[in-house]
Every structure is written in C-alpha cells, then in structure tokens.
C-alpha cells in the first residue's frame, strides 16, 4: 500500500480523501469502509504523533 501511494504521488499530489480512495480500487466494495477507516486512523495517529504521547505516558511513574 505504501509503495502504491509513493508511486502515485510522483505523478499527482493526493490532496483529498476521495483521491486517496481512487488509488485503491482493488479493495472489494464490501471491505472498503473498514479498509479506509484503518488507513485514515493510521494517518491520524502519525500526524498527531499519538504513539509518541503514549510512550511518554508509559515511561512516567504513576503517582497516587
């Protein structure tokens, strides 16, 4: 999937979620909602650096 995104970005920017959906036409229609939900969740996690925040929280001791 990442390879496809990189390949398509070389020819045209991906500016909307509709454009990104057009890249993955091979996903069966009955699985598209779950697939795109996972893709956009992964993008959100990366953009918001949510994993870094979790790592910071896990490393701090809990105070009562």
C-alpha positions in Angstrom: 0.0 0.0 0.0 2.8 2.4 0.9 4.5 1.6 -2.4 1.4 2.5 -4.3 1.0 5.8 -2.5 4.6 6.8 -3.2 4.2 5.7 -6.9 1.0 7.8 -7.4 2.4 10.8 -5.6 5.2 11.0 -8.1 2.7 11.8 -10.8 0.0 13.7 -8.9 -0.5 15.1 -5.4 -3.0 13.4 -3.2 -5.0 16.3 -1.9 -8.3 14.9 -0.9 -9.5 11.7 0.7 -11.5 11.0 -2.5 -8.2 11.0 -4.4 -6.7 8.5 -2.0 -9.8 6.3 -2.3 -9.3 6.2 -6.0 -5.8 4.7 -5.6 -7.2 1.6 -4.0 -9.9 0.4 -6.5 -8.9 -3.2 -6.0 -10.4 -3.2 -2.5 -13.7 -5.1 -2.7 -16.7 -2.8 -2.1 -17.9 -4.7 1.0 -14.5 -4.2 2.7 -13.9 -0.5 1.7 -15.3 1.1 4.8 -13.1 -0.9 7.2 -10.1 -0.5 5.0 -10.3 3.2 4.7 -11.2 3.7 8.3 -7.9 1.9 9.2 -5.9 3.9 6.7 -7.2 7.2 7.9 -6.7 6.1 11.5 -3.1 5.3 10.8 -2.6 8.7 9.1 -4.2 10.5 12.1 -2.0 8.6 14.5 1.1 9.6 12.6 0.1 13.2 12.1 -0.9 13.8 15.7 2.2 11.8 17.0 -0.2 9.8 19.2 2.3 6.9 19.6 4.9 9.3 21.0 2.4 10.7 23.5 1.6 7.1 24.6 5.3 6.3 25.0 5.8 9.3 27.2 2.9 8.4 29.4 4.0 4.8 29.8 7.5 5.8 30.8 6.3 8.1 33.6 5.7 6.6 37.0 2.1 6.8 38.3 1.7 9.0 41.3 -1.1 8.4 43.8 
